[in-house]
């Protein structure tokens, strides 16, 4: 029986989904390389039906920010594995329509190119579409980078690549610096080693949003399988490899993230740094050393390695990923641990507490520390008024701690809440840039070259004509201080946090003590997260079911806690602090009768649904006859109630998944 007939029989018996069988038939009818045909045949012979369903039940979705997926199958075929590289990379990325491989990558590049070309033509711009590509250290990252560049130049465009791995924020900067029309990063951020991804950026240096996002998705989806084979062989003859000048330009801008350079001289800050086998050391370490920090590498994690051999997950949000660095800091009596993920857009930290032990901080805590410190310093240095101003903005996501809303309000600055994803923070920054340029042109006849205008001058102009962005943050360990980069930046985050630690050390305090000062001013806030993972085709259906039932049957209570308010961001009209409407999204905000709130949303990058819980205990006057609880007592009480609420929410979600 032929491979195709076995596939048809499996579909008839229900072992294969109808969409899987149809896609497999299409791929077998195409002119696939010999190894690809052999891989499909091998999986069919093994009757690896769940694996084939996961690989072929759909085309890997090119979403509004790009795509992520497996590059190595859960059940690998010998023909695609071939001869492993010294770092364990298979000879070929896994075959499949729902995995990231040469075929799905080429399809994405063709779609992005065609959209970019049409966009330029519609604006009567005769430019050849120009693309900048960066990549991290993952399996196939360099190969995908070169294949994307080759495809772009074959289509008629100009493609620029780096000579090796670079961080995501450097790509964002380079798109603007090199006047490119689009950018791509080959990365799956902190996903497991078997994954990789394709993140798309447009000419403002930010990940794409409307109207570009839907336009690019439509172009990608319109590319037929039959067109991909012509681009499988790489041709790098016309691809431009960037010189060290591109690195120097980014490093120079990143160095300006330091507000008060004098604190490093006073503190002699000792840093344990780990790139967790990724790109972080390329820029973060030189920046830290140039600022005056004393940096000690974590030797076990310094090597760039796609297997991430020392950790379960290369995610700086996880305590396990920082454990080796924490041990080094304890042994050598270092002040702080700084850790970045594989593409260095996120940063995790551990700091020494009053008891002398290293203590992990959450992304929400770090963001609150940054907000208070940086606003205070900007006021002291006269860069913003002492009373704040309505044209000064701190931008955060809705699912980031409301402590930052309290800090911003106390400082007299505007706090903007956006949807999850740094592209929405970048969109606000772009809006402020456009407002400034339009105002100057209309009022003074000046056509401003924004990127060439010194930062200090930009700050003054934005406060007068538009809004000055001072800090951006999302709870998942992403931070941004300026507008030269339009994505979260792990390099500058390391630099900024080192400055904050040096400042705290100069005051003879610890970072947790500084955080307690903030709590005493604004009230105690605590956050919790629930991640529920559902893998594969059946898992996607469960996640969808949870989200759909939240809309169809909004929760009324969780255990003994009633729901006070339910907001459906996909249906309600919600405005931000600028009066601009928040785009519709499957995001739900629930306010509980005990004063806690939580948000529910599906992840855009991983097979999971995520719940963000926000607890608080605002400072109150003592009840008559009762002693006001200490901060430690308040923390304990809030934590206990938060854990109870988390259990109730998760139980409800799992019930909905099976309903």
NUVEX-767741 format. One record per atom (N, C-alpha, C): y, x, z. Coordinates in pm, whole numbers, plus 50000, padded with zeros to 5 digits. Example, Ala and Ser with C-alpha at 12.3 -4.5 7.8 and 13.67 -1.06 7.14 Angstrom:
494315131950780;495505123050780;496705132050780;497755128550708;498945136750714;500035129050787;
END
This chain:
498815008550000;500005000050000;501245008950000;502215005949914;503435014049905;504295012250029;505235021750047;506155020950161;506925007850159;507405003950042;508194991650032;507364979450070;506104978850026;505264967450058;504954966950208;504794978450270;504584978950415;505824973850489;506984977150437;508234972250496;508304957050483;507984951950366;508024937450344;507024930250433;505844936150452;504834930150539;505314930050684;505964940950727;506474941650864;507574931450887;508394929150784;509444919050795;508834905050804;507784902750726;507114889650726;506484886750861;505954897150927;505314895251057;506324894451172;507604897551141;508634897351244;508864910651312;508134920951272;508304934151333;509624940551290;510044937551168;511344942351119;512284930451100;513554932651133;514564922451109;514784920850959;515144908850914;515404906850771;516454916450717;517524918850796;518574928050750;518054942250740;517134946150831;516534959550826;515734961250698;514904951450668;514074952150547;514924952850421;515994944950418;516874944750301;517574958250282;518074963950392;518764976850383;517794988050345;516584987650402;515584997750365;515244997050217;515124984950164;514824983250021;515944989049936;517194986649977;518344991949903;518345007249905;518055013150021;518085027650032;516955034049953;515785027849955;514675033449877;514905032349727;515705022349687;516015020649545;517085030349498;517835035949593;518895045649558;518275059349532;519065068149478;518595081849448;518745090449573;517845088749669;517905096349793;517275110049775;517715119949853;517045132949852;515595131349898;514775140849859;513345140049889;513065138950039;513815146650121;513585146350265;513875132650323;514865125650266;515245112450318;514145102150289;513615102550167;512525093450131;511305096250218;511005109050238;509855112850320;510035108250465;511285108850516;511545104750654;511305089850673;511785081950578;511545067450586;510045064650579;509365071350486;507925069350472;507175072850599;507575083650663;506915087950787;507105077650898;508305072350913;508565062451017;507815049350991;507695045850863;506925033950828;505445036050861;504925047850828;503525050850857;503255050651008;504215055051085;504085054951231;504225040851289;504645031351203;504965017651246;506035017951357;507015026851337;508115028251433;509155017351406;508715004951420;509574993651381;510854992551466;510784994251599;512044993751676;513035004551631;512515016551601;513385027451554;514005023951420;513225018551329;513765014751198;514755003351211;514514993951302;515494983351326;516814989151373;516744998351470;517985004251522;518715012251413;517975018651325;518595027051222;519125019051103;518505007551073;518805000750946;519214986050958;519354980751079;519634966351087;521034962751038;521924972751029;523274970650978;523794983950926;524984983750867;525684996150835;526505000150957;526515012950987;527295017951099;528715012751085;529155005751185;530444998851174;531595008751177;532445007951076;533695015451078;534725006251142;534985008651270;535905000051343;537335004351325;538204999151409;539635001751393;539995016251425;539115023551496;539405037551525;538465047251458;537495042051383;536515050651319;535105046051354;534205055451377;532825051651406;532145062351491;531165057951568;530315066851646;528895061951637;527955071151642;526555067151640;525645079051654;524375076151653;523385086851661;523405095351534;523165108251553;522895116951439;521465122151446;520855120451561;519465124351582;518725111951632;517665108151565;516955096051600;516225096951733;516035085351796;515235084951919;513785088451887;513335084351767;512025088351715;512285096251588;512445109351598;512805117251479;511625118651383;511965119751256;510955122351153;510915137351123;509725142451098;509555156851076;510365161650957;510455153450851;511165157650729;512655159350753;513245151250842;514685152650869;514925163650973;513985165351066;514135175951167;514075189751101;513095191851013;512985204550941;512995216351035;513745226650998;513855238751079;515085237551169;514865237951300;515965236951395;516835249451392;518155247551414;519055258951427;518835265451563;519405277351586;519255283751718;519745275151833;520675265851806;521195256951910;520555243251906;519445241951833;518685229651836;519125218851740;519975222051644;520415212051547;519355210251439;518925197851413;517945195351306;518515199351170;517635200251073;518065204150938;518925193450873;518605180750902;519355169550845;519685159350953;520835152950941;521155141751029;520205130250997;519865122451096;518865111751082;519205102350968;518195098250893;518405088750785;518595074850845;519445066950782;519675053350830;521065048550793;521205035550779;522525029750750;523355028050876;522695028150994;523395025951120;523465038651203;523365050351138;523545063051207;524615070951134;525175080751204;526165089351139;525415100651070;525465100450939;524805110750858;525665113650736;525175121550645;525975125250527;526415112950449;525565103050441;525855091150360;526955082650423;526805079550551;527805070950616;529135078350633;529065091650649;530305099450659;531045099450526;530345102150417;530975102250285;531595088550255;530885078050291;531405064450270;532735062450344;532815067450467;534035066250545;535175074250483;534875086350435;535905094850375;536445088450246;535555083250163;535995076850038;536895065050069;536505056750168;537315045250205;538675049250257;538715059550343;539995064250398;540865069950288;540275077450197;541045083250086;541665072250000;540865062349964;541365051849875;542465043549940;542315041050069;543375033650137;544655041950141;544535054850174;545705063650182;546405064650048;545635066149941;546215067249806;546965054349770;546375043049800;547035030249771;548295028349855;548235032749980;549405031850068;550555040150013;550275052349970;551325061049914;551875055249785;550995049849701;551445043949574;552335031949598;551985023749698;552785011849729;554185015549777;554315027449834;555625032149881;556325040949777;555755041249657;556325049349548;556425064049586;555445068749659;555385082849697;554365089749608;554785100049539;553925106649441;553035117349504;553035118349638;552265128549706;550765127249678;550115138549674;548655138749674;548195136249817;547265127049841;546835124249979;546375136850051;546985139450166;546705151750242;546005148250372;544915155150400;544085152450517;543905165250599;543975163850732;543645174750823;542415170550902;541445179550914;540205176450983;539955186651094;539595181551211;539155190251321;537775185651364;537075194251435;535745190451482;535455197151615;534535191051692;534125197051818;532865205351798;532045206651902;530915216051897;529575208951877;529565196151852;528335188251848;527435191651730;526195186551739;525265187951627;525915182351500;525915190051395;526415186351262;527945185651252;528685188851360;530145187151354;530785195651245;530405208451239;530995217051135;530555212450996;529305208950982;528805204050854;529565191450811;529725181850901;530445169550867;531905172350832;532515181850903;533895185750875;534015190950732;533135200150695;533175205950561;532825195650454;531865186950484;531485176650388;532635166750365;533335163350472;534485154350459;535585160850376;535855173750403;536885180950328;536515182150181;535255185250155;534765186250017;534935172949944;534535162150009;534645148849947;536085145449916;536985148150011;538405144849994;538995152449874;538695165249864;539255173049752;538635168749619;537365165249618;536745160249494;537385147249448;537865139449544;538535126949510;539955129249457;540465141449474;541785144849421;542825148149526;542445148449653;543405151049759;543415165449807;544245168249906;544345181249970;543725180150109;542855189250143;542185188950273;542365202250345;542725201450474;542915213250558;541935212650675;541295223850703;540375224550816;540705236950899;540235237251022;540385248951107;539195258351086;539315270551136;538235280251116;537085278451214;537205268751303;536155265851401;536545253651481;535845250851590;536145238951669;537575238951723;538165227151728;539485225051788;539495211651860;540435210151950;540495197952031;541115186351953;540805174451997;541385162351938;542915162251944;543525165352060;545005165152062;545635174851964;544985186251938;545545195551840;545515189351701;544475181551671;544445174551542;545595164751532;545815157051638;546925147251639;548255154151611;548485165251681;549715172951659;549795178251516;548695183451466;548695190151335;548955180451221;548525168051234;548815158151130;550335157151110;551065156251219;552535155451210;553135168751167;552655179551228;553225192851203;553055196951057;551915193550998;551635197550860;552015186850758;552665176150805;553115165250718;551955159450637;550815157950704;549645152050639;549765136750642;548985130350558;549005115650551;547915109350636;546905117150670;545795112150751;545135123850823;544355120350923;543615130550998;542265125151039;541355134151063;540015130451108;539565140451214;538935135351320;538235144051415;536765140351414;535915150251397;534485148251406;534085150751551;533835139951624;533505140951766;532945127751814;532125128551917;531705116551989;532165117652133;533235125552154;533835127252285;532775131152388;532555122952490;531615126552597;530285119152585;529985113652468;528705106952447;527535116752461;526305111652466;525125120452476;525015129952357;524235140752370;524135150852264;523665145652129;522895134752128;522355129852000;523385122351917;524595120051972;525635112451902;526665121551835;527345115851735;528555121951682;529435110651631;530655114051588;531585103651547;532625108451449;533405098751402;534425100851299;535645092751344;536685099751392;537895092851439;538985094551333;539585083551293;540585083751185;541995082651241;542905090651187;544315090851226;545165088751101;546395083351123;547295081851009;548465091351023;549465090250938;550475100750925;551385102251047;551365092751140;552145094351263;551385102451367;550155106851335;549365114751427;548585106651528;548585093451513;547875084651605;546685078251536;545725073851615;544615066251559;545175053451496;544515049051390;545065038251309;545065024851382;546115017151361;546215003251408;546674994851289;546894981851312;547334972851206;548654977751146;548834976251015;547904970150920;546884980150862;547034992950898;546175003050836;544705001250873;544434997350998;543044996851043;542194987550957;542644975250939;541854965650861;541794969650713;542874975650665;542874980250527;541864991250502;541775000650596;540795011550584;539385006150596;539154997250692;537824991350711;537374984350583;538284976950521;537934969750397;537554979550286;538304990550275;537995000550171;536645007350198;536375010350324;535105016650359;533945007350325;534074994650364;533004985050340;532764982350192;533774985250110;533644982649966;532944993949890;532705005349958;532065016649891;530555014149882;529995013749761;528565010949747;527705023249775;526485020849816;525535031649843;525325040449720;525345034349603;525095041749478;526135052449449;527305051549511;528385060949484;528295073649568;527495073449673;527535084249771;526845097049726;525805095949647;525015107549608;525805118449539;526845114649466;527635124449390;528385134149479;528525130949608;529325139349698;528475146949800;527155146149790;526295152249891;526345167449893;526565173649779;526665188249774;528095192549804;528255201449900;529595205649941;530215215549843;531515213849819;532295223049737;533585225949814;533695237849871;534835241449956;535865249949883;535755250849752;536625259849675;538105256349692;538435243549702;539845239349710;540245234949851;539365236949947;539675233250086;540495244350151;541565240750220;542455250350285;541995252650429;541775265250465;541475268750605;542775273150671;543135266550778;544415269050845;544435282750913;545605288650921;545785301850981;546105300451130;546135311551204;546495311051346;547875304951373;548725304251272;550045298151291;549935283551334;548875276751287;548675262751326;548385261751476;547615271251529;547335271451672;548595274651752;549365284351704;550565288551776;551565277151788;551685269151683;552635257951685;552235247751791;550945244651798;550485235051898;550665240652039;550285253152060;550385259352193;551845259452241;552765262052150;554185262552188;554675248952237;554275238452170;554675224952211;553975221052340;552685224152352;551925220552472;552495227352596;552985239552581;553525247052695;554735240052756;555425231852677;556615224852727;556265213352820;554975210952842;554565200452935;554925204053079;555085216853105;555465221053240;556925217453264;557185210053372;558565206053404;559255216753487;558555221753589;559145231653680;558275244253680;558675254053602;557885266253588;557895274853714;558855272853802;558985281553920;557855279354021;557215267554018;556205264754121;554985273854108;554695278453987;553535287153968;553745300754036;554975305754030;555275318654093;555125317854244;555515306454300;555455304954445;554025302954495;553225295754419;551935291154471;550765300454444;550805308054332;549655316254291;548385307654291;548425297354212;547345287554208;546075293454149;544955291054218;543645296154173;542825284554118;542485285553988;541855274553915;540435278253873;539495269153894;538165270053832;538195260953710;537965266553594;538035258653471;536675258053402;536305245953360;535105244453278;535385235553158;534955240353042;535055232552919;533775224552893;532815225052986;531525218152975;530935220052835;530955232452789;530355236452660;531155231752538;532345226152558;533115220652447;534275229252404;535335222952355;536455229952292;537585233752389;537495229452515;538635230352605;539205244152626;538355254252633;538845267752664;539715273552553;539635268052433;540385273652319;541885273152344;542395262152399;543825260952425;544155260052573;543335253152651;543675250952792;543815263952870;542875273052851;542895285452928;544115294052895;544415296452766;545635304152736;546895297552792;546955284352787;548125277352839;548255278952990;547145277753060;547155279253206;547555293453246;546995303153179;547305317153212;548765320453182;549255315453070;550655318053034;551605311953135;551215300653194;552075294053293;552075301453426;551035309353451;550975316853576;549835313153667;548905304653621;547745301253702;546705312453693;545965314353800;544885324153804;543585316853772;543035319253654;541925311153602;540595318453613;539615311453669;538235316353673;537375306953590;536715312353488;535815304253406;534545300853483;533965289553450;532615286453498;531655292353393;531035303853422;530295311153318;529125303453259;528445295253340;527275287953290;527635277553185;528915273253181;529315262553090;530325267052987;530575280052978;531605285052888;531185284652742;529895286952714;529425287552575;529495273952509;529995273652385;530015261252308;528575258052265;528065246752311;526645243652290;526475228552273;526005223952157;525885209552132;524845202552218;524005210352284;522975204352370;523525201152509;524695206652543;525285204952676;524205207052784;523605218952785;522365221052861;522475220453012;523675222053067;523805222553213;524145209153275;524305198553193;524735185553247;523885174353187;523835163153259;523195151253205;524095144953100;525395145453124;526385140153030;527625148953037;528205152852923;529385161552924;530665153652950;530645145653053;531735136353082;532415140453211;533685144653206;534365149053329;534635137853428;534305125553391;534375114553487;533215115053586;532145122053549;530935122253631;530915134153725;530595131453850;530555142153951;529555152953912;528435148953855;527395158453818;527895168853719;528765164653627;529275173953525;530175184653584;530765181853701;531675191253766;531005199053879;529725196453904;529085202054023;529035217254023;528785223353907;528725238053901;530115243953927;531135237653869;532505242453890;532925240754035;532535229654096;532865227354237;532215237854325;530955241154296;530255251454374;530955264954360;531425268054240;532145280654218;533455280754297;534155269354295;535425268354368;535205269854519;534125263854569;533805265054712;533505279654748;532695286054664;532295299854691;533475309454689;534345307854590;535455317354570;536775312654630;536715301454705;537915296154771;539055293654672;538715287154561;539715283754460;540365270354495;541555268054442;542345256454482;541935243554411;541555244554284;541355232454205;540325234954095;539585224554062;538675224753948;539275216253838;539345221753717;539795214553600;538665214553498;538325202653447;537215201453353;537625192853235;537225196953115;537545189252995;536255185352923;536305174452848;535135169752775;535005177052642;533955174352563;533705182552443;534865183752345;535645173152323;536765174152230;538095175852302;538045177552432;539215180952515;540355170852502;540015158052500;541085148252514;541115142152654;540065144652733;540005139652870;539895151252968;540345148653091;540305158953195;539865152753327;538935159453396;538545155653531;538885166753627;539085163353755;539525173353852;538785171753986;538765182654061;538385182554202;539405191154274;539815186754392;540865193754467;540375196354610;540985206054673;540615209254811;541365199754906;540615193654997;541235184355091;541605191355222;542105183455316;542605189255442;541495196155520;540255191055503;539115197055573;538615209755504;539235213055390;538875225255318;537765223455217;537295211155196;536225208355101;536785203154969;536045205654862;536465200754731;536175185754722;537125178454667;537055163854659;537405159454517;536565150954459;536825145754324;537885134954328;538725134654226;539715123954211;539365115654088;539715103054090;539485094353975;540635095553876;540405090353755;541465090253655;542655082053700;542415071253773;543505063153825;544325070753928;543655078254014;544375085954116;545205097054052;544605104153957;545345114853888;546555109153815;546375097853748;547485091553677;548615087653770;548265082353888;549295078553986;550035090854038;549305101554063;549925114054106;550905119254000;550445119353875;551315123653765;552575115053759;552395102053766;553535092853753;554585095753859;554165096853985;555125098954092;555775112854082;554945123054061;555485136654057;556435138553939;556035134253822;556815137253703;558125129253700;558085116853742;559335109053747;560285115253849;559745118853965;560585125054069;561215137854018;560435146453952;560955159153902;561985157153790;561715147653701;562675144953593;564015140553649;563975133053757;565235128953823;565935140953886;565165149253957;565745160954023;566405170453924;565795171753805;566325180853704;567385174453616;567705161853641;568765155053568;568385150553429;567105150153398;566695145953264;566655130753251;566555124053366;566725109453369;567595106153490;568275094853488;569155091353602;568365089653732;569035092153845;568375091053975;567905076854005;568565066953947;568155053053968;567145048353864;566755057253775;565855053153668;566645047353552;566065037753483;566755031553370;565815022753290;566355012253231;565535002753155;565065008753022;565665020052981;565265026452856;564395038752880;563705038652992;562755049253026;561415042553053;560355047252989;559085040052998;557915048753041;557145043353133;555805048053165;554855038153098;553915043153019;553025034152945;551585036252992;550925025353023;549555025653070;548785014053010;547475014253024;546685003152975;546554992553084;546254980253044;546064969453140;544964972753240;543974980753197;542844983553285;543044996353367;544265001153373;544625012553456;545295007353583;545145014553692;545575009953823;546985003953829;547144992453894;548484986753914;549334994854011;548765005054074;549585014054156;550675020254071;550385023153945;551415028853858;552535018853829;552205005953823;553254995853808;554184996153929;553574997854048;554374998254170;555245010854174;554685022154133;555445034654131;556615033654033;556335028653913;557385027153813;558495018053860;558115006753921;559134997253969;559995003654078;559385011054169;560135017454277;561095028054224;560715034454114;561575044654054;562585038853956;562495025953930;563465019653841;563215022053694;561965025053655;561655027153514;560765015753464;560785013653335;559995003153272;558535007353266;557634998053299;556205000653287;555644991453180;555084997453077;554494989852966;552984989952982;552364978352976;550904977452975;550434974452834;549404981552791;548864979852655;547374976752662;546824973252548;545384971852537;544704985352560;543394985052585;542644997352609;542595005852482;542785018652499;542785027852385;544145034452371;544155047552357;545425054752350;546205051752223;545535045952123;546265042652000;547365032552028;547165024052130;548185014052161;549375020452233;549105030652314;550205038252376;550965045552266;550225051552173;550865058552061;551695049151975;551225036751961;551965027051879;553315023951941;553385023252074;554665020952141;555595033052121;555025045052130;555845057152110;556415057151968;555585053651870;556055053051731;557175042751718;557015031351785;558045020951781;559365026151836;559315033751945;560535039252004;561175049651910;560335057451844;560855067151746;561555059951631;560915049551580;561495042051468;562805035251508;562875030051629;564105023651678;565245033651685;564935045651735;565965056051745;566485059751607;565585062351514;566015066551380;566815055551310;566385043251326;567105032051263;568485030351324;568585031751456;569865030251524;570845041151484;570375053551480;571265064651442;571745063251298;570855058751211;571235057251071;572255046151055;572045035051126;572935023551113;574295025951179;574295032151297;575525033551375;576315046151342;575585057051309;576275069851291;575995076351156;575175069951074;574875075450942;574055088150946;573315090251055;572505102351071;571045099251040;570455106850946;569025105750917;568325116351001;567795112451115;567255121851212;565895127351169;565745140651173;564435147051158;563855147751299;563045138051332;562595136051471;561865148151525;560875153151452;560045163951503;560795177051519;561865178851445;562635191251456;563785190251556;563955178751614;564995176951715;564485182051850;565215190951918;564745196252047;564425185152147;563465187552233;563015177452328;564155172052414;564985180852465;566085176552552;567035167252478;567325170352353;568205161852272;567545148452243;566255148852210;565515136452185;565555127352307;565355133352425;565335125452549;566645117852568;567745124652544;569055118152560;569255107252455;568885110252331;569075100552224;568205088152244;566975090252287;566075078952310;566575070052423;567105076052528;567625068052638;568865060052598;569605065252500;570825058352455;570535047852349;569615050752258;569415042052142;568085034652140;567145038752224;565805032952216;565155033252354;563995039052367;563305040652496;562675054452499;562865061252611;562345074752632;560985073852701;559955078252632;558595078352687;558425090552775;558025088252902;557895099652994;556455102753033;555565092753021;554185095453059;553295083853014;552075087352970;551095077252932;549755080252996;549005069553028;547775071553103;546805060053080;545525063353066;544475053353075;543475057853180;542865048253248;542045051353364;540875060653333;540425060653207;539265068853171;539665083253144;540495088653235;540795103053241;541585108053120;542445099353065;543285103252952;544745103152990;545485114052955;546875115652997;547695121652883;548965117852878;549885123252777;551285123552836;551985134752814;553305136152874;554455135352774;554225138452647;555315138752551;554915131752423;555755132652320;555455125152197;555195133952075;554995146952096;554595155451984;553125153151948;552345149552048;550955145652030;550905130552048;550065123751969;549995109151978;548585104552018;547965112252106;546685108652162;546595115552298;545645111252379;545485117652509;545165132452489;545635140652584;545595155052563;545045162052687;543805166652678;543195173652791;543805187252817;544355193652713;544985206852731;546245205852816;547145196752778;548375195352856;548105188652990;547065180552999;546705174653127;546325185453227;545555195553181;545205206753268;546465214053315;547365216153223;548605223153255;549455215053354;549575202053328;550365193353416;549765192553556;548425191553561;547825190253694;547905203353771;547795214353700;547965227253767;549375228253826;550375223653750;551745223753803;551845215153928;551265203253924;551315194354040;550645200754161;549495207254139;548795213854249;549615225454305;550265232854217;551115243954262;552275238854346;552855227654303;553955221454379;553465217254518;552315210554522;551775205954649;551455217854740;550865228254682;550535240254760;551795246754816;552875246554738;554135252354785;554715244654904;554315232054916;554745223855031;553785225055148;552745233455132;551715235355234;550975222255263;550755214555156;549995202155164;548755203455076;547875193755087;546775192354993;547075180654900;546405180154787;546645169254692;546285155654753;545155154154825;544875141254889;545965137054988;546595146755056;547685143255147;548895138155067;549155144154953;550245139354868;549935125254818;548675122754783;548275109454739;548465099254851;548155103154973;548375094055087;549845090955107;550715100755078;552155097955084;552525086654988;551915087054870;552175076654769;551665063154818;550475062954878;549935050354931;550835044555040;551345053155126;552205048255234;553505042355181;553945047355065;555165041855005;554905028654934;553795027854863;553595016754769;552425007554803;551675010654909;550505002754942;549245009354892;548115005654952;546855011954914;546205004254800;545815011654696;545145006054579;543835013554558;542795006354522;541505012554493;540865005554374;540155013154294;539575007654171;538075010154167;537375001454095;535945003154074;535604999753930;534495005253882;534075002753744;532594999253743;532244989553659;530854986153635;530574988753487;529594996853457;529144999253319;527734993753305;527554983953217;526234978453192;525844982153050;524794990453037;524364995552907;523244986852849;523374983852721;522314977052646;522184983952511;521084991052488;520914999152367;520374990852251;520654995652130;520024990452009;520454976551967;519694970751873;520034957751816;519964946751920;518904946752002;518794936252105;519874937852211;520244950352241;521294952852338;522644947852291;522934949752163;524204944952106;524314929852121;523184922952105;523184908352119;523484904152263;522984911852360;523234908652500;524704910652537;525284921552489;526704924052515;527554912952454;527214909252332;527934898452265;527824885452342;526634882852398;526404870452473;527284869852598;527394881152669;528244881352789;529674878052752;530184884752648;531574882652608;531804868352560;530864863052483;531024849552431;530974839052541;530114841052640;530024831052747;531244831652840;531864843452852;533114844152929;534174834952866;534184834552734;535154825952665;534724811252668;533454808852642;532974795052636;532844788752774;532414796752872;532224791753009;532894801453107;534224801253116;534904810453207;534384809153350;534234820353419;533724819753556;534654811953649;534044804253739;534804796453837;534804802953975;533724810254004;533654817354131;532594828254123;532694837554214;531704848254227;531264848054374;530074842754396;529624840954534;530554831354605;531134835954716;532054827554794;533514829654756;533744837454649;535124840654609;535504832454485;536474823954501;536894815354390;537744823254290;537724818654164;538594824254061;539924816954065;540994824554080;542334818654089;542984817253953;542714827053864;543334827053731;542414834053633;542334828753511;541514834653405;542384836153281;542494848453229;543284851153108;542374856152997;542424849552885;541654853252767;542624859652668;542574872852656;543514879952569;543244877252421;542124870952393;541844867352254;542474854052214;542904846352313;543454832952285;544904831252335;545194837152451;546514835052512;547594843452444;548834838852451;549984846552402;550524854752518;550334867852513;550724876652622;551734886852570;552854888052639;553924897052599;553974909152691;554364920852636;554534932552721;555974933152774;556294943752846;557614944852909;558744946552809;558424949652684;559424950152578;559594936552510;558804926752552;558854913552489;558034912852362;557214922952336;556374922952216;554994917252248;554434909852153;553174903252177;552014913152175;551104911652270;549884919752275;548914914352171;548374922852082;547414918051982;546194911552047;545644901651980;544474894652033;543274904152041;542524903252150;541344911752169;540394904852266;539114907752253;538134902052346;538214909552479;539254906552553;539504912152685;539804900552778;539184900552894;539364889552989;539854895253121;540874888753177;541414892753306;541204881353405;540614884753518;540274874753617;540954878353749;541684868853806;542304870553937;541514862454038;541084869154144;540254862854246;541104858154364;540544849054440;541274843154552;541564853254663;540794864154669;541044874354771;542124884454731;542764881954616;543844890854570;543384901954479;542074903754464;541564913854374;541584908354230;541604917254134;541534913253994;540484921853924;540004916953811;539134925453729;539274921753583;538944931453497;538984929553353;537594931953298;537244924653192;535944926353126;536164928652978;535494938652922;535604941352779;534384949152733;534064947752606;533014955752546;533574969352507;532784979752521;533234993152483;533324994152332;534345001052284;534465003152140;533715015352091;533155023252184;532525035952144;531105037652195;530675029452291;529355030852349;528685017252359;527335017052367;526615004252375;526654998452516;527814994052559;527934989052695;529054978852706;529004971252816;530124962652854;530674968552983;531974967852997;532634974753107;533494964853185;533424965953318;534234957853407;535094967253492;536384964353499;537334972253576;537814963653692;537584968053816;537964960153932;539104967054004;540114958954042;541304964254107;541464957754244;541374966054347;541524961454484;542814966954542;543364960154641;544584965254703;544734959654843;545514966654922;545904961955054;547344966055072;548244957655029;549664960855036;550074963255182;551014972355201;551504974955337;552084962155396;551644958955516;552104946755582;552574950055723;553464941455775;553874943155914;552724938856005;552594945156120;551494941656209;551544926856249;550364920656254;550264906956303;550554907156452;551294897256498;551664896756640;550414897656727;550444907056817;549304908656908;548214917656853;548354921956729;547344930556669;547964943656622;547184954056637;547654967256595;547524968556443;548554974156381;548494976356236;547394986456205;546514983256108;545424992656078;545965005856024;545265016556053;545625029455997;545265029655849;545785039755778;545455040855636;543955042955618;543335050655706;541895052955698;541125039855716;541565031555812;540905018655836;541085009355716;542275009655658;542555001355540;541665005555424;541535018555402;540675023555294;539245018755311;538725019655433;537345015655460;537135000755435;538084992555479;537954978055462;538014974155315;538944980355240;539074977255097;537824981655022;537304993355056;536104998454988;534914989055008;534734984155131;533614975255160;533714962355080;534904956655075;535084944254999;534944946654850;535414958054803;535284961354661;533814962254620;533004968754702;531574969954671;530904956354666;531304947454755;530744933954755;531114926454628;532374927754587;532844921054466;532124926654343;531944939654337;531244945954224;529834940254207;529124938854317;527764933554311;527754919254256;528704911154300;528774897354254;529074896554104;530004904854057;530374904853915;529204909453828;528544920153870;527434925553790;526264915653784;525944909253895;524864899453895;525154888053798;526384883253800;526784872553708;526664877053562;527084889453533;527044894453395;525614895653345;524714900753427;523334902353384;522664888653363;523044878953442;522534865353420;523024859753287;524284862453256;524854857653129;524164864453010;523814877253025;523174884652916;521824878552878;521144872752975;519814867052950;519844852052926;521024845952937;521104831252926;520964826452782;
END
